[in-house]
Structures are given as C-alpha cells and as structure tokens.
Amino acid sequence: MNKIIKQFWNLDEGQYNRKIDSQDEFYTALKSADDFRDFVYWPKELIPQKKYEYKIENKTFTNCSFAFTTFENLIFQNCKFSNCKFNHAKIKDCRFHDCTFKYVNMFKITVKKTYLEPNSFRNIIPNIRALEGSIKNANMCVTFFQEVLDNSKDEGQPEHTKNADYHFKKWKGLNYFQKRFFPEKDSRRTSNWMFVKKFFPNLSLYLLTGYGYRIPNFLIVFILGFSFFFYKNHLNWKEYGLAQKDLAIDSFNPLEPNFSSTLYYTLDCTTKLVDSQFQATTDYGMGWLTAQSFFGFFLLSALLTIIINKFVR
C-alpha cells in the first residue's frame, strides 16, 4: 500500500508498459480481456463514434492513465478502476453505474452533466487504511468532491448532492490537518488557533452525525454516551441523594442501585422519554443530571438535523 501511495503522484507516462495510440486500438484491446492493465491512453479524447462504443461494462482497469483525456457520451457499467490516473481529465455527458474507484488520482478533474455516485469514490484514497497518504492528498480530494457536489446540484440529483457534501466535508476536515502539519510547498502553514477553530468542530460533526447525513454515527454516539452515564449513575447512586417524587416505583431504592432503577433514571436524564420519578438532591447529583441533560439536548439537535437532511430536499 505504501508503494502505491508513493506512486500516486508519479505522472511519468514512461512507467507504463503499453501506449494506446488511438481510440480504435483501445476498443480492440477491450474486446480481448476483462482485466485491462499497465497502459497509458494517449489520445486527447475518448468519445464514441460507433454504436458499440457507447457502453463499457464489466471491465477492470488497473495501473492505467487517462490523464488529460476528455470523456464524453460514455456509459461505464460495473467497471473497476484501481491505481489509475485521471488528472486534468474532463468528463461530460457520461454515466457511471455500479463502478468503484480505488487509489485514483483525480487532480483538477472537470465533471459536467454527468451521472455518478459520490460513494463510488470514497476509496480514491482510503483514509483509514492509509491515513498519512490521505492527509497529504486531502487538498486534491476536497477539490474533486467540490466538483462532484456542483455537478450533482446542477443535474438535480438530491441524494447524490447529500453524499457528495458528506465526502467534501470529510476531506475538508483532513485538509485542515494537512494545512497545519503537512502544508504544500510554498503554502503558508495554518496557525494553531485557526487549526483548533476549524478542525475540531469539523471532527465533532463527523463523529456525532456524519455531518447530519449518517444515522449510524448518531446511534454509536448515543449508545456510548448512554452506557457511560448508566455506569456513572450506578456507581454514584448513593451520592446523588435521590428522593421519590409523586409516585412510588417498585424498583426505587435511594440507597441501593439496581439495573431497573438505574436504567429508568438514565433514560429520564438523557432522553426524557420516561419519568423515572427520581430526583437528585445533592450538588453532586445535580451536576451529573445537568451533564446528562446537555448530552440529551445535543443528541436531539443532531437527530433533528439528520431527519431534516434525510427527508427534505
């Protein structure tokens, strides 16, 4: 993987074993195999001239270069692109269905009037398995997903717009890290204050709700937070000075905690879905009650954001 990341910006076309000199040669080669690798596409355009050229399907492209190529009026169906170069390419009036892109250089690419799924490009640089490579190339990904976002808006593709916005903001967060610790040559390094001001709010939104688009993020945060407060409430039960309110609860015991009473009290503090009929009376207990209430408030705000983004265009 490190070798692949190192070769990511190697744009020397001499590294490829084969040079495709014409569009006819390209389509002839496509007929011979499903796995097409180690070549550089030399012509400036890939625009279909014959009926059978309009659709390219079930092909795998590995270690290939389509740099500076203009793609137009093409349909790619179930194609895979791995370790490929598309830098400075132009894509217009094309469609990409069920395609995947992994370790793909999309530097200064142009996308217009095109149907594509932003999630297909989530692994152009896998930001978990190759974190350092992702950080050092975050600026490219920000620019690319901005292009994808603009294309989705222009083409009236609301679901793709949301996905593109998610990936754009994710790479924007890594770009803050890049500007602070791995700035580009001749670029000014971001100050510590500006880094803290931009990076950590971005990271919080990513972890909490996936920028308002990811329900699993919300559920994970809720489960972790609820589990933490459940444990603290059970552990500190005797120090809360809990008192009975209006109604008697069978499981309530202010001196000895149990699973049921701790569960109801934690649900009451964090979600207000139930009334546990327990009230803290000590300053210590009120402090933890306040912390849980703030946690519940932020979760409710996050959930409303997700619901609005999910169902409102």
N, C-alpha and C positions, 0 to 999 in steps of 0.2 A: 504493500500500500504506500509506504514512504517513497518508493521508487516512482510510483505513478504520480503522486503529488509533486515530486521533484520535476517530472517531465511535463507538468501541467502547462507551464509557460514556455516550453521548448517549441517554438514556432518554425524551426528549421525544417523545410519540406524535404530536405535530403535524408531525413531519418526514416522515411517510408520506403518500403521495398518496391512499390509499384506506383506508376504515374498514369492516371486516367486522362487521356488527351482529348476525348470527345464524349459527347452525350451518348452517341451510339455505342461506343465502347463500354460505357457504364451500364447500359441496359443489357448488353450482350453478356457482361460479366454477372449481372444479377440472375440471369437465367441458369447459370452454371452451378450456383451454390446458394444455400440459405444463410451461411455464415460468411460474411464478406469482410476481410480484414487487411490491415497493413497497406493502405493506399492513400494517395492524395488526389483529390478531384481537381483537375487543373482548369477546366473551362470556367468562365465567369458566371455562367447561368446553368440552371437545371430547370428548364421549362418544357413540359411535354409538347411534342409535335405530332405524335400518333396516339391513337385511342388507347392502346395497351400501356402507354407510358404514364397515364394519369394516376394510376394507383400502384403503390409499392407496399406489399404486405408480407408479413411473416418473415422478415429479414432481420439479421443481426449484424450490426456494423461495429467492428472492434478496431481500435487504434487507427482511426481514419481522420482525414482532414477535409472539411468542406469550407475552409476559411475563404472569405471574400466572395462567396458564391451567392447568387440570387436565386431563391426558390420561389416558384410561382405556379399556382393552379395545380398543386400536387396533393394527393391524399396518402398519408402514411398510416397503415393499419397494422397493429400488433407488431411494431418494429422495436428493436432494442439498440440503443446507442451506448457504447462503453468506451471510455477513454478517447473521445473524439473531439475535434476542434471545429467550432462554428464561429470563431472570432470574426467580427466585421461582416458576417453574413446578413442577408436581407430575406425575410420570409413574408410573402404577401399572398393573400387569397389561397391559403393552404389549410389542410385539416389534419390533425394528429389524433388518432383514435387508439386507445389502449397501448400507447407507446411508453417506454421507460428510458430515462437518461441518467447515466452514472458516470461521474468524473468527466464532465463535458464542459469545455471552455466556451462560454457564451459572452465573451468580452465584446462590448459595443455592438451587439446584435440588434437588428431592427425587426419588429413584428407588427404587421398591419393586416387588418381584415382577415384574421386567421382564427380558426377554432383550435384551441389546445387546452389541456387540463393542467393547471399550475402544479397540482400534486405530482404530475409525471416528472417534474424537475426537482423534486425535494431532495434527491440524492446527487445533484450535479457535483456537489462536494459534501459527502456525508458529515454533518457537523458533530456527530457523536463519535464515530469511529476514527475520524481524522480531525480532531479539534483544532490543532495548530494550523493545519492546512486550511481549514475553514476560516479561521480568524484572519489569516494573512491574505485570503482571497475574498473577504466579505464585501469589499467595495464593488467587485465585479458582480456578485450575486444581487446586491442592492440595486444596481443599475439595470440588471436583467429583469428582475421581478417588477421594477417600476415600469419597464416596457410592457411586460405581460399584463400588469394591472391596467395600464392605459388602454391596451388592446381590448381587454375584457369589458371595460367601461364603454368604449366606442362601439363594440359589437353587441351591447345589450345582453351580456351573459352574467347575471347577478350572482349565481353560485360560484362561477369561476372568479368573479371580482372579489368575493369574500376570501376564497382560498389564496388568490394572488396577494391580497392585502395582508393576510396572515404571514405568508412567507417573506413578503417585503419587510414587515416589521421585525420578524425574527432575525433576518440578516442585518437589518439596521442596528439591532442590539449588538450583534457581533462586530459590526463596523465601528461602533463606539469604542469597543475594546481594541480593535485594530488601530484606530487613530491615536489611542493613548499609549499602547505598548509596542505596536509594530507599524509605525507610520510609513507611508510610501516615501520613496526618495524625493527630496526637495519639498516635502509636505511638512507643514507645521504640526508639532505634537500637541494633542489636546491637553489642556490643563487638568490638574487633579479635580478641581471644583466642577468643571464642565463635564468631566467623565462621571463623577458621582451624580451630578444633577440629571444626566440623561440615561446612563446605563442602568442604574438600579431601579428607577421607575419602570423602564422597559422590561427588565428581568422580572419584576414583580407581576406585571401584567401578563407576561408569558407564562409564568408558573401558575398564577391564580386562575386565569380563564382562557389562556391561549389567545390573548388579545380580544376576548369576547366572542371567540368562534369555537372553542373546544370544551364541550361538556365534560369529557374525561378529566381534564385538568382541574375543573371545579370539584368533581367528585373526589379526586385524590386529596386535594387540599382540605375539603370538608372532613373526610374520614380521618386524616392525620390530625387535624385540629381538634375534632370531637374526641378522638382517642386520647389525646394529650390532656384535655380538660377533664375527661372522665377519670383518668388516672389521678390527676391533681385533686379533684373533688373527693375521690375515695380516700386518698392519702391524708387529706387535711380536714376531713369531715368534722372531727371533734373541735377544730379550731374556728369553725365558721359561726359557732353559736346559733345553730339553726333552730328556728321556732315554728310551730304549727300556725297556719293562718286560719282560714274559715272552716275547712272541712278536715275530718280525720282520715288519714291514709293508712291502710293496714300495715304497709311495709315501712312506714316512717319511724325512725328511731334517731333522735338527735345525738345520741352518744355512740351508737354502734352502726357504722355504714353497712349496707348490703347492696347487692347488684341492682335490684329493682329501684330502690330509692335514689342511688347514685345516677342511674340511667334517666329517671324522670327529671331529676334536678338539673342534670347536664342538658337535656333536651329543652327544658324550660329556659335555662340561661342563654343558650346559643341560638335557638330557633323560635321560641315562643309558640311552638306547636301544641304544647301541653302546659297545664298549670299544675306544677308539682305540689303546690300548697306549702312549700318550704321557703322560709325567709331567713337570710343571713342577718345576724345582729351585731357581729363584731366588725371592726375596721378591716381586719384581715379578710374576713369573708366578703365584705362589700367590695374590697379591692379586686378579688378574683371574680366576683359577679360582674363588675364593670368591664373587666378584660374580656370575659366571655360575651358580654353584650356587644362590645365593639366588634369582636370577631363575627358574631351573627349579623351585625349591620353590614359589614363589608361583604360577607358572603351573599346577603340578599341583594346588595347592589350589583355584585358580579353576576348573579343569576339573572337579574332583570336585563342586564346588558346582553347576556348570551341569548335570552329569549327574544329580545328585540332584533338582534342581528340575525337570528335564525329564521324569523318569520316575517320580518319587514324588509322589503326590497330596497 
